[in-house]
Amino acid sequence: MRRRESELGSIFKRLYEDNVFLRIPDEQFRILSADYTEEQRGIQEQIPKAEAEIERLEELVINVDRFIERAKQYTEINELTSELLRTFISKVVVHERSEHNSRTATQRIEIHYNHIGAMEYTGGDRLEQTA
């Protein structure tokens, strides 16, 4: 996007020169100028959003790398200790059952892992990552 923004600046300069030296008519200059200006404005609006998304993804990669480095320390887990839980899990949220006083009702459980976010257990046998 930055490259296209720079290209548009160059195009607009050439377009302006062509208009000044009467190589293109004023009406054509206005039409092309408006089109390029609109495209440039759109790009300028998208750049901060794209940069923020890139920053968010880079942070996610760093967090996953941190989690993996910690996980490498524990290649064989024979016992679930409090130290191990603190290393990998920041919190566990247990929600109320969907039906009170029922042993078969589903119950949501969220496990918030350090550095990588939350996984949600909704009953059955699967974990789903949440935002």
VMD Tcl script that draws the C-alpha trace (Angstrom):
set ca {
  {0.00 0.00 0.00}
  {2.86 2.36 0.76}
  {4.35 1.65 -2.66}
  {1.05 2.39 -4.40}
  {0.68 5.59 -2.38}
  {4.10 6.69 -3.61}
  {3.23 5.72 -7.19}
  {0.05 7.79 -7.01}
  {2.09 10.81 -5.92}
  {4.34 10.40 -8.98}
  {1.38 9.84 -11.30}
  {-0.36 12.93 -9.98}
  {2.79 15.05 -10.56}
  {3.08 13.83 -14.17}
  {-0.63 14.35 -14.70}
  {-0.34 17.90 -13.40}
  {2.65 18.60 -15.68}
  {0.78 17.17 -18.66}
  {-2.11 19.51 -17.89}
  {0.17 22.54 -17.44}
  {1.95 21.88 -20.75}
  {-1.43 21.32 -22.46}
  {-0.76 17.64 -23.29}
  {-4.16 16.71 -21.81}
  {-7.34 18.79 -21.68}
  {-8.57 20.30 -18.39}
  {-11.65 18.06 -18.27}
  {-9.58 14.90 -18.57}
  {-7.22 16.25 -15.89}
  {-10.13 16.84 -13.50}
  {-11.54 13.35 -14.05}
  {-8.19 11.57 -13.65}
  {-7.19 13.79 -10.76}
  {-10.41 13.01 -8.91}
  {-9.97 9.25 -9.50}
  {-6.37 9.22 -8.30}
  {-7.17 11.45 -5.32}
  {-10.00 9.11 -4.27}
  {-7.73 6.08 -4.58}
  {-5.01 7.82 -2.57}
  {-7.49 8.80 0.15}
  {-8.71 5.20 0.38}
  {-5.16 3.92 0.69}
  {-4.35 6.47 3.38}
  {-7.35 5.27 5.37}
  {-6.38 1.59 4.98}
  {-2.70 1.96 5.94}
  {-3.24 2.52 9.71}
  {-5.68 -0.41 9.86}
  {-3.25 -2.68 8.01}
  {-0.35 -1.59 10.22}
  {-2.40 -2.26 13.36}
  {-3.31 -5.74 12.07}
  {0.33 -6.47 11.27}
  {1.33 -5.36 14.77}
  {-1.37 -7.57 16.29}
  {-0.21 -10.58 14.27}
  {3.44 -9.97 15.16}
  {2.49 -9.87 18.85}
  {0.55 -13.11 18.41}
  {3.60 -14.78 16.86}
  {5.77 -13.56 19.75}
  {3.25 -14.92 22.26}
  {3.08 -18.30 20.56}
  {6.89 -18.44 20.48}
  {6.96 -17.70 24.24}
  {4.43 -20.46 24.87}
  {6.44 -22.94 22.79}
  {9.66 -22.05 24.63}
  {7.96 -22.73 27.95}
  {6.45 -25.96 26.64}
  {9.89 -27.22 25.59}
  {10.91 -27.28 29.25}
  {8.22 -29.87 29.94}
  {8.73 -32.69 27.45}
  {7.47 -35.37 29.80}
  {4.75 -34.52 32.31}
  {4.17 -37.23 34.87}
  {2.31 -35.14 37.44}
  {0.17 -32.02 37.20}
  {1.75 -29.63 39.70}
  {0.77 -26.12 40.74}
  {4.01 -24.83 39.16}
  {3.08 -26.45 35.86}
  {-0.41 -24.96 35.99}
  {0.95 -21.47 36.71}
  {3.42 -21.81 33.85}
  {0.80 -22.54 31.22}
  {-2.58 -21.37 32.52}
  {-3.51 -17.86 33.62}
  {-7.07 -18.70 34.69}
  {-9.92 -21.20 34.39}
  {-13.53 -19.99 34.21}
  {-16.26 -22.51 34.97}
  {-19.74 -21.36 33.93}
  {-23.04 -22.53 35.35}
  {-24.67 -25.60 33.86}
  {-27.25 -25.00 31.16}
  {-29.81 -26.81 33.36}
  {-29.59 -26.57 37.13}
  {-29.47 -29.82 39.12}
  {-28.87 -31.92 36.01}
  {-25.88 -34.22 35.84}
  {-26.06 -34.50 32.05}
  {-26.43 -30.79 31.21}
  {-23.57 -29.15 29.35}
  {-21.29 -26.77 31.16}
  {-18.90 -24.26 29.56}
  {-15.34 -24.15 30.82}
  {-12.81 -21.61 29.56}
  {-9.10 -22.28 29.98}
  {-7.01 -19.14 29.49}
  {-3.47 -20.12 28.53}
  {-0.58 -17.75 29.10}
  {0.47 -16.02 25.87}
  {-1.95 -17.76 23.49}
  {-5.43 -16.98 24.75}
  {-8.51 -18.91 25.72}
  {-9.86 -22.31 24.77}
  {-13.47 -23.11 25.54}
  {-14.76 -26.52 26.54}
  {-18.49 -26.83 25.89}
  {-19.15 -30.44 26.79}
  {-18.44 -33.52 24.78}
  {-14.78 -33.95 23.93}
  {-13.55 -30.87 22.11}
  {-11.83 -27.59 22.89}
  {-12.48 -24.54 20.74}
  {-10.22 -21.50 20.71}
  {-12.03 -18.26 21.44}
  {-11.05 -14.72 20.57}
}
mol new
graphics top color blue
foreach p $ca { graphics top sphere $p radius 0.5 }
foreach p [lrange $ca 0 end-1] q [lrange $ca 1 end] { graphics top cylinder $p $q radius 0.2 }
display resetview
